[in-house]
Amino acid sequence: MKAMPMDDDCFGPDQIRADGRKLHPALLLEVKSPAESRGPWDYYKLLRTTPGEQAFRLLADGGCALARN
């Protein structure tokens, strides 16, 4: 499973590390005011996207026995 490419419907292409953690972008969203909403389900505006490599703890800092060489 770790070798298979993944394409998540929410986050797009991502990967699974040696320790089993799935890396995907982290989204920072802000709730829109009623005046900003353009229709049903238009609740959030995207402020920033952080790449998965920066959003999650480093592999070396995790202490997972599966990830040790």
C-alpha positions as CSV (number, residue, x, y, z in Angstrom):
1,M,0.0,0.0,0.0
2,K,2.9,2.4,0.7
3,A,4.2,1.9,-2.8
4,M,0.9,2.6,-4.5
5,P,0.2,6.2,-5.6
6,M,-2.8,7.7,-3.9
7,D,-5.3,10.3,-5.2
8,D,-7.6,11.5,-2.4
9,D,-10.9,13.1,-3.5
10,C,-10.4,15.9,-0.9
11,F,-6.7,16.5,-0.9
12,G,-5.5,15.2,-4.3
13,P,-2.3,13.2,-4.8
14,D,-0.5,12.2,-1.6
15,Q,1.7,9.5,-0.1
16,I,2.0,7.1,2.8
17,R,5.4,7.2,4.6
18,A,7.4,4.3,6.0
19,D,5.8,4.8,9.4
20,G,2.3,4.5,7.9
21,R,1.3,8.1,8.2
22,K,-0.6,9.5,5.3
23,L,0.8,12.9,4.2
24,H,-1.6,15.3,2.6
25,P,-1.9,19.1,2.5
26,A,-3.4,20.8,5.5
27,L,-5.9,23.5,4.7
28,L,-6.4,26.7,6.8
29,L,-10.0,27.8,6.2
30,E,-12.0,30.8,7.4
31,V,-15.8,30.8,7.8
32,K,-17.3,33.3,5.4
33,S,-19.7,36.0,6.6
34,P,-23.3,35.7,5.3
35,A,-22.5,38.5,2.9
36,E,-19.6,36.7,1.4
37,S,-21.5,33.4,0.8
38,R,-22.7,33.0,-2.8
39,G,-25.0,30.1,-2.3
40,P,-25.7,26.9,-0.4
41,W,-22.6,25.1,1.0
42,D,-20.5,28.2,0.3
43,Y,-19.2,28.5,3.9
44,Y,-15.4,28.7,3.8
45,K,-12.7,30.6,2.1
46,L,-9.2,29.1,1.7
47,L,-6.5,31.1,3.4
48,R,-3.5,28.9,3.1
49,T,-2.4,25.4,2.1
50,T,0.5,23.8,3.9
51,P,2.2,20.9,2.1
52,G,2.0,17.5,3.8
53,E,5.8,17.4,4.4
54,Q,5.5,20.5,6.5
55,A,2.2,19.9,8.1
56,F,3.1,16.6,9.8
57,R,5.9,15.6,12.2
58,L,9.2,14.6,10.6
59,L,9.7,10.9,10.1
60,A,12.9,11.0,12.3
61,D,11.0,12.6,15.2
62,G,8.2,10.0,15.3
63,G,10.0,7.1,17.0
64,C,8.3,4.4,14.9
65,A,10.2,1.1,14.9
66,L,9.0,0.5,11.3
67,A,10.8,3.5,10.0
68,R,14.2,2.8,11.5
69,N,17.0,1.7,9.3
